[in-house]
Amino acid sequence: MHIVVHKAKCQGHARCWAQAPNIFKLDDEGYVLPGDINVAQEDELLASGAVRSCPESALEIDRTSAARFEPADMQPRAGEA
């Protein structure tokens, strides 16, 4: 999983950090640090909950990057839904 950080939207509520302090890093004033975040598979559920908790929508799950790393046999074949 890949999380996009929209630093300009962050207002320092730190809800993401409160839910997943090992995933989200804050500066001294409580704002999420810039730079996108790669999340280990075992932390995806925790991270997605933290993303949803942001009242400013400063965090976004990039679902397109996940498809690039999914094994070919897990992706649907042409014509399948």
Phi, psi and omega per residue, in radians:
M1 nan 2.528 -3.128
H2 -2.214 2.252 3.125
I3 -1.951 2.212 3.093
V4 -1.577 2.255 3.127
V5 -1.737 2.102 3.054
H6 -1.736 1.437 -3.014
K7 -0.951 -0.662 -3.099
A8 -1.145 -0.392 3.139
K9 -1.508 -0.362 -3.060
C10 -1.134 2.265 3.118
Q11 -1.953 0.129 3.041
G12 1.396 0.430 3.095
H13 -1.202 -0.483 3.091
A14 1.112 0.432 3.096
R15 -1.188 -0.610 3.110
C16 -1.075 -0.812 -3.136
W17 -1.136 -0.669 -3.137
A18 -1.078 -0.579 -3.132
Q19 -1.535 -0.521 -3.064
A20 -2.561 1.238 -3.077
P21 -1.141 -0.361 3.112
N22 -1.412 -0.238 -3.106
I23 -1.787 -0.778 -3.062
F24 -1.788 2.267 3.140
K25 -1.941 2.426 -3.105
L26 -2.005 2.714 3.023
D27 -1.442 -3.069 -3.072
D28 -1.146 -0.316 -3.121
E29 -1.768 0.058 3.075
G30 1.610 0.202 3.106
Y31 -1.637 2.492 3.130
V32 -1.103 2.421 -3.137
L33 -1.212 2.546 3.122
P34 -1.193 2.780 3.136
G35 1.891 2.334 -3.136
D36 -1.206 2.786 -2.996
I37 -2.122 2.223 3.002
N38 -1.655 2.256 -3.051
V39 -1.966 2.305 3.090
A40 -1.146 2.626 -3.071
Q41 -0.975 -0.687 -3.103
E42 -1.227 -0.226 3.134
D43 -1.846 0.072 -3.038
E44 -1.093 -0.738 -3.134
L45 -1.095 -0.809 3.108
L46 -1.063 -0.810 -3.118
A47 -1.132 -0.720 -3.119
S48 -1.160 -0.615 3.052
G49 -1.129 -0.690 3.117
A50 -1.160 -0.678 3.095
V51 -1.069 -0.794 -3.128
R52 -1.155 -0.409 -3.101
S53 -1.351 -0.209 -3.092
C54 -1.278 2.026 -3.113
P55 -1.238 -0.296 -3.115
E56 -1.726 -0.027 -3.071
S57 0.951 0.737 3.140
A58 -1.418 -0.147 -3.135
L59 -2.148 2.484 -3.098
E60 -2.470 2.350 3.057
I61 -1.434 2.163 3.122
D62 -1.573 1.735 -3.097
R63 -1.375 -0.345 -3.126
T64 -1.226 -0.615 -3.126
S65 -1.228 -0.525 3.141
A66 -1.121 -0.643 -3.119
A67 -1.150 -0.529 -3.139
R68 -1.184 -0.467 -3.068
F69 -1.770 -0.045 3.141
E70 -1.312 2.367 3.127
P71 -1.005 2.519 -3.081
A72 -0.985 -0.622 -3.115
D73 -1.274 -0.180 3.097
M74 -1.621 -0.300 -3.131
Q75 -1.476 2.524 3.126
P76 -1.132 2.553 3.089
R77 -1.416 2.796 3.125
A78 -0.948 2.301 3.133
G79 1.553 -0.141 3.121
E80 -1.753 2.635 3.108
A81 -1.916 nan nan
